[in-house]
Amino acid sequence: MDVELAVEMGPNQRDIPRDVDEATLSLVGPDCPMDPVVVMDVAAWWYRHGGASNPVYRWSVTWLAQLIGDRVPEGNERYLNAKQYLEELGYET
């Protein structure tokens, strides 16, 4: 999904629950969450509020796969898209 389109379709930052907000920000920070349950919660929230092509959802799923050792993540492009998307929503990453 194009990041600009995702921003238009996505939620406003103030509409995001605090726990999801904090975990979301940590996903694009230097210390990604290591608890798969936290990452699953973030992925589920962003999926419900943006669909499977949402950049944060896609990065969350990629990171979750890395955590559980399912497969090697595609990584950088999804990470950068998620980070850009969050910055355009108003996050300071």
N, C-alpha and C positions, 0 to 999 in steps of 0.2 A: 504494500500500500504506500502510496505517496505520502510523505510526512505532512505536507500542507493539507491534504485532503483529510488525513487522520485528525489533525487539529480541528478542522471545521466540524467533523462528525463527533469528536470526542467530548468528554466531560470538561467542565470548568474545574480548575484546581480546587476551588473552595467546596466543590461537591464531593470530593474524595474523602472517605473516612480517614481519620488520623492514623490508624494503624496501617492501613493500606498506603497512605501517603508516605509515611516514614520508611516502610519496607520498599516502596517503589523507588524512592530517592536512593536508598542504599544499593539498589540493583545497578545503578549507573555510577556508583562511587567506588572508591578504592577497596572497600571491604564488602563485597556482595554477601548477602545472607547465606549461611551454610545450612540452615534448617529447611529441608525440603517442604515441610508443611507450610512454612511462611511463604516460600516461593510459590507453592501451589495456590495459596490464598490470593496472592497478588495476581498470578496468571488468571485465575478464575474471575476476579473482579474486573480486570481489564478486558477479558473475553466478553463478559456480560455487557460491558460499556463501550465496546469498540469492535468486537468480532475477531475472527481468527487472523485477520491481516493487520491488526493493530500492532505497531512497533514494540510497545512495552509487553504485550502478551507474547509476541514472538520471541523477544529476548528472554522473558521469564521461562518460557518452555525450553529454550536452548540451555539456559543456566540450570534448570531443573534436571535436564538430561545429563548434564555434566556431573551434577551432584550425586545422582543415583547410578552413575557409571553406565548408563544405557548406550550412549554413543558419544563421539567427540562432537562438540558443538560447532556450528558454522561460525559462530563468534562475531568477529569484528563488524561486519556490515549490519547485523541485527542490533548489536550493542550501540553502534553509532546512530542508527535510525531511532532507537528507543531514546537515547540521550537527546538527540535533536528534537524529537517530538515533545519530550518533557520540558525542554528549554522553551519551546514555543508555547507550551501551556502555562509557563510562568515559573517553573522550577529553576533554582540556581544550582546547577550541577558542578 
